[in-house]
Every structure is written in C-alpha cells, then in structure tokens.
Amino acid sequence: MADPDALTPDHDAFWAWWSSEGAAACEAGIAAGTLTDLAEVITERVHALSPDLVWELGPGATAQHQLVVSPEGNPDARATARRWLRAAPPATATWEYADARPASPDPASGGIQVGDATVDFGAIRIGATVVGHHVDVAVHHPLLRDLPEQARGTVVFISLDHTLGETECETWIGNVEAALEEPADALTLDGLRDLVAQVRTDALDADGEPTWVMLQGQVDGAPLMALAQVPLAPSWAPHLDAHLEVDVPFTDATAEGLPAPGALDDLRALEDHLTERLGGSGRLVAHETGRGRRTLHYYVDSARPTAGVVEAAVTGWTQGTVAVTHTPDPAWQGVRHLRT
C-alpha cells in the first residue's frame, strides 16, 4: 500500500491516472512500438508534479518495466521525486518505480553521441582517489580533447550516471573533472563501480544504515567536537529537504566548554526526545559541541510541521533558551563542512 502520509494532491492525481489508464496505455504502447504517442501525456502528468522533473521507461530490475521520474541532478526537485516514489503503489511483476536513473547492467557497453563523435564507454578510463568516504574522479576518453568544455562535462557526468546510477553517483562521488590525458593507474568503468561499492560497504553498517564518524577541531582556541552521519548527502534521504538547526546551551560544562557528565546525559535525553517526536519526518545527521553549546543538525520534511513540533519539545530544557532555526536546504549545504 502507498504511504498515505506521502500523498499530495498532485501525487494522488498522478497515481490515480496511472492506475486507471496510464500503466495499461504504456504497456500497450511498448508492445506496439507506439510509445512516442504517449510521451506528451506522460510529460504533462510529470510536470504537474514539478517542471524540473524528467521521466523515462525501461526494463526493471525485477519487474518487466520500470518508470523512472528523476530530478536529473536538480536538488530543488529531489524531494518532489522522492515523495512521488513514496506514494507509489507496490511493485508488480509488470511495473516497478524509481526516482533516479539506475546504473547500466554493463558499464562498458554503449556510448554517447556528441555531435559527430561517438564516445564509447568501453574506452573511458578513470583516475580515482578515495578521500574519506567518497571518491574523487578524473574521467578520460581520447576524444575529450577534441570536444568543447560543455560537451566534455556532458560526457563525464553521463558516463558516471551510466556506471553508478544517479543516487550512487550523488552519494559517493566527490570532486569530478575531465582528464585530457589518461591518469596513472586508471580504472575502467567496471573498476570504478567496484571501488565505489567497497567505499559504500565500508561506510554503512551491517544493515545498510549510515554509520557515524567523530571529528575534532578548535574555534578561537576552544575545542570543538562533532559527530556526523556517513554518508552526509541529500541523496540518502531527499524528501528531508529542510535544515532544522537546534542550538542548545548547557551550563553544566567543563573548563574547556564541553559538557560535564550530567549535561551529557541531559543532552542525549533531549536528542532522543526530539528524534522520537519527529519520527519519520526528520533525521538527526550531525551535531557539534563546544563553548557551552551543542548544535543538533536535523534534516526534516518541509511538507510537515516539524519546526513547531521541535519548538514545543524543547520548552522543558532548564540550562538556557534553545534556539530552533528552520531553513529550506534541499542540497544539505548547512552540514557541508562536516562531510568526510
């Protein structure tokens, strides 16, 4: 059953159309080779959700067909696409659904036509460097030096999406550049996929959930401690598109401005309370502690009244006034400094 809390009128209208006629029309169009006749209708339905979304049909991973509605890298449209997916009916043997383009079964197959040039994926080589919990890449193909800069960028990003799929690419790939010369110790696209899979396995726990890393620093000579989720990327939970910053003062502090044991217990209890009150509408992704304050970084669903829930939940804090700041932030820029 679709998640009823995920439905909006636009999502409701889309899935009502899909269930009553859209799915059957697409099946018939695929079988008859007349799917282009439906393209305008599907586009109109998808653009009713957001004009920034694109769609495509293809074979499913387990179903016969897959309908993909993608934000195509646009952070402002990620949440809409994920809410559309959360409202989807259960997958069947015929149809499954995704809010990001999947990886190709064979990264080395096929290619990209750029003007008169064909950039075949099998000839692409990747310079890859693991940095913390992401991979920086330099993408090389012999034809790149003959292409204008914009076309080079198209080749680079399409080849990465083709290899990893949009979600894995946004989650685990860091800096990206076009390399006009083949990098030393270069990987094939298959090799890049294997490397990213290893980084992903190392970062997640046995249940496939994010792990946490501790970071340390100083501000004006005072120690600053931070704990951050890995991966700290909006593609992990794109429907959580607003930053809820909860600034909590504490008076029971050490000489260095860190929480004393009693304050530490109180802070943990407050964190647990806020997380419970938010439920599935929000997630704590990081916190920073120093100079007598702890800042909790939640990402929340902007379609829910999350700020009011948290403001009501912190009124019992006795060690100062808690400040709650709600900021639209679909790209998770508010925690960018804590990514590893």
C-alpha positions as CSV (number, residue, x, y, z in Angstrom):
1,M,0.0,0.0,0.0
2,A,1.2,3.5,-0.8
3,D,2.3,5.6,2.2
4,P,-0.8,7.8,2.8
5,D,1.2,10.5,4.6
6,A,3.4,10.9,1.4
7,L,0.5,11.8,-0.8
8,T,-0.1,15.3,-2.1
9,P,-3.0,16.2,-4.5
10,D,-0.5,16.1,-7.4
11,H,0.9,12.7,-6.4
12,D,-2.7,11.5,-5.8
13,A,-3.8,12.7,-9.3
14,F,-0.7,11.1,-11.0
15,W,-1.2,7.7,-9.3
16,A,-4.9,7.7,-9.9
17,W,-4.3,8.3,-13.6
18,W,-1.5,5.7,-13.7
19,S,-3.7,3.0,-12.0
20,S,-6.8,3.8,-14.1
21,E,-5.2,4.1,-17.6
22,G,-1.6,5.2,-17.6
23,A,0.0,1.8,-16.8
24,A,-2.1,-0.1,-19.3
25,A,-1.5,2.5,-22.0
26,C,2.2,2.4,-21.5
27,E,2.2,-1.4,-21.7
28,A,0.2,-1.3,-24.9
29,G,2.5,1.4,-26.4
30,I,5.7,-0.6,-25.5
31,A,4.2,-3.7,-27.1
32,A,3.1,-2.0,-30.3
33,G,6.1,0.3,-30.6
34,T,3.9,3.4,-30.4
35,L,5.0,4.8,-27.0
36,T,6.0,8.1,-28.6
37,D,2.3,8.8,-29.0
38,L,2.0,8.9,-25.2
39,A,5.1,11.0,-24.5
40,E,3.2,14.3,-24.3
41,V,0.6,12.9,-21.9
42,I,3.2,11.4,-19.5
43,T,5.3,14.6,-19.6
44,E,2.2,16.7,-18.8
45,R,1.5,14.4,-15.8
46,V,5.1,14.5,-14.6
47,H,5.4,18.3,-15.0
48,A,2.2,18.7,-12.9
49,L,4.5,17.4,-10.0
50,S,7.3,19.7,-11.0
51,P,8.5,21.2,-14.3
52,D,12.1,20.3,-13.2
53,L,11.4,16.5,-13.3
54,V,12.1,14.2,-16.3
55,W,10.9,10.7,-16.9
56,E,11.9,7.6,-18.8
57,L,10.7,4.0,-19.2
58,G,13.0,1.0,-19.3
59,P,13.4,-2.6,-18.2
60,G,13.0,-3.1,-14.4
61,A,15.5,-4.8,-12.1
62,T,12.9,-7.4,-11.1
63,A,9.8,-6.2,-13.0
64,Q,9.2,-6.3,-16.7
65,H,9.1,-2.4,-16.9
66,Q,10.3,0.5,-14.8
67,L,9.0,4.0,-14.7
68,V,11.7,6.5,-13.6
69,V,10.9,10.1,-12.5
70,S,14.1,11.8,-11.9
71,P,15.2,15.3,-10.7
72,E,18.2,14.9,-13.1
73,G,20.7,16.3,-10.5
74,N,18.5,19.3,-9.6
75,P,18.5,19.4,-5.7
76,D,15.3,21.6,-5.7
77,A,13.3,18.7,-7.3
78,R,14.7,15.8,-5.3
79,A,12.1,16.0,-2.5
80,T,9.2,16.1,-5.0
81,A,10.6,13.0,-6.8
82,R,11.1,11.1,-3.6
83,R,7.6,12.0,-2.3
84,W,6.2,10.8,-5.7
85,L,8.0,7.5,-5.2
86,R,6.9,7.1,-1.6
87,A,3.3,7.4,-2.8
88,A,3.7,4.8,-5.5
89,P,1.7,1.6,-5.5
90,P,3.5,-1.7,-4.7
91,A,5.7,-3.0,-7.5
92,T,4.3,-5.9,-9.5
93,A,5.7,-8.4,-11.9
94,T,5.0,-5.8,-14.7
95,W,5.9,-2.5,-13.1
96,E,8.4,-1.0,-10.6
97,Y,9.2,2.6,-9.9
98,A,12.3,4.7,-9.1
99,D,13.1,8.4,-8.5
100,A,16.6,8.2,-10.0
101,R,18.1,6.6,-13.1
102,P,19.6,3.2,-12.4
103,A,23.1,2.1,-13.3
104,S,23.6,0.2,-16.6
105,P,23.9,-3.6,-16.2
106,D,27.1,-3.4,-18.2
107,P,29.1,-0.1,-17.8
108,A,31.4,-0.8,-20.7
109,S,28.6,-1.2,-23.2
110,G,27.2,1.6,-25.4
111,G,28.4,5.1,-25.7
112,I,27.4,8.8,-26.1
113,Q,26.9,10.6,-29.4
114,V,28.3,14.1,-29.1
115,G,28.0,16.0,-32.4
116,D,29.8,13.8,-34.9
117,A,31.8,12.0,-32.3
118,T,30.9,8.7,-30.6
119,V,32.4,8.4,-27.1
120,D,32.3,4.7,-26.3
121,F,32.0,3.8,-22.7
122,G,34.5,0.9,-23.0
123,A,37.3,3.3,-23.8
124,I,36.8,5.5,-20.8
125,R,39.4,5.4,-18.1
126,I,39.0,6.8,-14.6
127,G,41.6,8.3,-12.2
128,A,40.1,7.6,-8.8
129,T,41.2,8.7,-5.3
130,V,39.3,7.6,-2.2
131,V,39.1,10.6,0.2
132,G,37.4,9.7,3.5
133,H,34.0,8.3,2.5
134,H,33.8,9.4,-1.1
135,V,35.7,9.0,-4.4
136,D,37.2,11.9,-6.4
137,V,37.4,11.1,-10.1
138,A,39.0,12.3,-13.2
139,V,37.3,10.9,-16.4
140,H,39.3,10.4,-19.5
141,H,38.5,9.5,-23.1
142,P,40.8,10.1,-26.1
143,L,38.1,12.2,-27.8
144,L,37.7,14.6,-24.9
145,R,40.5,16.9,-26.0
146,D,38.6,17.5,-29.3
147,L,35.4,18.5,-27.6
148,P,34.3,21.9,-26.2
149,E,34.2,22.2,-22.4
150,Q,30.4,21.9,-22.1
151,A,30.4,18.7,-24.2
152,R,33.2,17.3,-22.0
153,G,31.1,17.9,-18.9
154,T,28.2,16.1,-20.6
155,V,30.4,13.0,-21.4
156,V,31.8,13.0,-17.8
157,F,28.5,13.1,-16.0
158,I,26.6,10.8,-18.3
159,S,29.3,8.2,-18.1
160,L,29.3,8.3,-14.2
161,D,25.5,8.1,-14.1
162,H,25.6,5.2,-16.6
163,T,28.1,3.4,-14.4
164,L,26.8,4.0,-10.9
165,G,23.2,5.3,-11.3
166,E,22.2,8.8,-10.2
167,T,21.8,8.0,-6.5
168,E,25.1,6.2,-6.0
169,C,26.9,8.9,-8.0
170,E,25.4,11.7,-5.9
171,T,26.1,9.9,-2.7
172,W,29.6,8.6,-3.1
173,I,31.3,10.6,-5.8
174,G,33.1,13.8,-4.7
175,N,35.1,16.1,-7.0
176,V,34.7,15.4,-10.7
177,E,36.9,16.6,-13.6
178,A,37.6,15.8,-17.2
179,A,41.1,14.5,-17.8
180,L,42.6,15.2,-21.3
181,E,45.4,12.7,-20.6
182,E,44.9,9.2,-19.2
183,P,45.5,9.2,-15.5
184,A,48.1,6.9,-13.9
185,D,46.7,3.6,-12.6
186,A,43.4,4.3,-14.3
187,L,40.4,2.2,-13.8
188,T,37.7,1.0,-16.3
189,L,34.1,1.9,-15.5
190,D,33.7,-1.6,-14.1
191,G,36.6,-0.9,-11.8
192,L,35.1,2.3,-10.7
193,R,31.9,0.6,-9.9
194,D,33.8,-2.0,-7.8
195,L,35.7,0.7,-5.9
196,V,32.5,2.7,-5.1
197,A,30.9,-0.5,-3.9
198,Q,33.8,-1.0,-1.5
199,V,33.6,2.5,-0.2
200,R,29.8,2.1,0.3
201,T,30.3,-1.2,2.2
202,D,32.9,0.3,4.5
203,A,30.7,3.3,5.3
204,L,27.5,1.5,6.1
205,D,26.7,-0.9,8.9
206,A,25.6,-4.5,8.6
207,D,22.0,-3.4,8.0
208,G,23.0,-1.0,5.3
209,E,22.3,2.0,7.5
210,P,24.6,5.1,7.9
211,T,27.5,5.0,10.4
212,W,28.9,7.9,12.4
213,V,32.3,9.5,12.5
214,M,33.8,11.7,15.2
215,L,35.5,15.0,14.2
216,Q,37.6,17.3,16.3
217,G,38.7,20.9,15.9
218,Q,39.1,24.2,17.6
219,V,37.3,27.6,17.5
220,D,39.1,30.5,19.0
221,G,41.4,28.1,20.9
222,A,38.4,26.2,22.4
223,P,37.9,22.5,21.5
224,L,35.0,21.7,19.2
225,M,33.7,18.1,18.9
226,A,31.4,16.9,16.1
227,L,29.6,13.7,15.3
228,A,28.4,13.2,11.7
229,Q,26.5,10.6,9.7
230,V,28.2,8.8,6.8
231,P,27.1,9.4,4.1
232,L,26.2,13.0,4.8
233,A,24.4,13.5,1.4
234,P,20.9,14.6,0.5
235,S,20.6,11.7,-1.9
236,W,20.4,9.5,1.1
237,A,17.0,10.9,2.1
238,P,16.0,13.5,-0.5
239,H,12.5,14.1,1.0
240,L,14.2,15.6,4.0
241,D,14.7,19.0,2.3
242,A,14.9,21.5,5.2
243,H,17.6,22.1,7.8
244,L,16.4,22.3,11.3
245,E,19.2,23.6,13.5
246,V,18.6,23.2,17.2
247,D,21.1,25.3,19.3
248,V,21.2,24.0,22.9
249,P,23.1,25.9,25.6
250,F,24.3,23.9,28.7
251,T,25.6,25.4,31.9
252,D,27.0,22.1,33.4
253,A,30.3,22.4,31.4
254,T,33.9,21.5,31.9
255,A,36.6,24.2,31.9
256,E,37.1,23.6,28.1
257,G,33.4,24.3,27.4
258,L,32.4,20.7,26.8
259,P,29.5,19.0,28.6
260,A,30.1,17.6,32.1
261,P,28.8,14.1,32.7
262,G,25.4,15.3,33.9
263,A,24.9,17.7,31.0
264,L,26.0,14.9,28.6
265,D,23.2,12.7,29.9
266,D,20.7,15.6,29.6
267,L,21.8,16.4,26.0
268,R,21.4,12.7,25.0
269,A,18.0,12.6,26.5
270,L,16.9,15.7,24.7
271,E,18.3,14.4,21.4
272,D,16.3,11.1,21.9
273,H,13.2,13.1,22.7
274,L,13.4,15.3,19.6
275,T,14.2,12.3,17.4
276,E,11.2,10.4,18.7
277,R,8.9,13.4,18.3
278,L,9.9,13.9,14.7
279,G,9.5,10.2,13.8
280,G,9.8,9.6,10.1
281,S,9.6,13.3,9.3
282,G,13.1,14.1,10.3
283,R,16.6,12.6,11.0
284,L,19.5,13.8,13.1
285,V,22.5,13.8,10.8
286,A,25.2,15.6,12.9
287,H,25.9,17.6,16.0
288,E,28.6,19.9,17.1
289,T,29.6,20.6,20.7
290,G,31.8,23.3,22.2
291,R,32.0,26.5,24.2
292,G,28.9,25.6,26.2
293,R,26.6,24.8,23.3
294,R,25.5,21.8,21.3
295,T,24.1,22.3,17.8
296,L,21.9,19.5,16.6
297,H,21.5,19.3,12.8
298,Y,18.3,17.7,11.8
299,Y,17.0,17.4,8.2
300,V,13.3,17.3,8.0
301,D,10.4,17.1,5.6
302,S,9.3,20.6,4.7
303,A,5.8,19.3,4.0
304,R,5.3,18.6,7.7
305,P,5.0,21.0,10.6
306,T,8.4,19.9,12.0
307,A,9.7,23.2,13.4
308,G,6.6,23.6,15.6
309,V,7.0,20.1,16.9
310,V,10.6,20.7,17.9
311,E,9.9,24.1,19.4
312,A,7.3,22.6,21.6
313,A,9.6,19.7,22.6
314,V,12.4,21.9,23.9
315,T,10.4,24.1,26.2
316,G,11.4,22.0,29.2
317,W,15.2,22.5,28.8
318,T,16.5,24.1,32.0
319,Q,20.0,25.1,31.1
320,G,19.2,28.1,28.9
321,T,17.0,29.0,25.9
322,V,17.1,26.7,23.0
323,A,17.0,28.3,19.5
324,V,15.4,26.5,16.6
325,T,16.1,27.7,13.1
326,H,14.3,26.2,10.1
327,T,15.9,26.7,6.6
328,P,15.0,25.3,3.2
329,D,18.1,23.3,2.2
330,P,17.5,20.5,-0.3
331,A,21.3,20.3,-1.1
332,W,22.2,19.9,2.6
333,Q,24.6,22.9,2.4
334,G,24.1,23.5,6.2
335,V,26.3,20.5,7.0
336,R,28.6,20.6,4.1
337,H,31.5,21.4,6.4
338,L,31.0,18.1,8.3
339,R,31.2,15.8,5.2
340,T,34.0,13.3,5.2
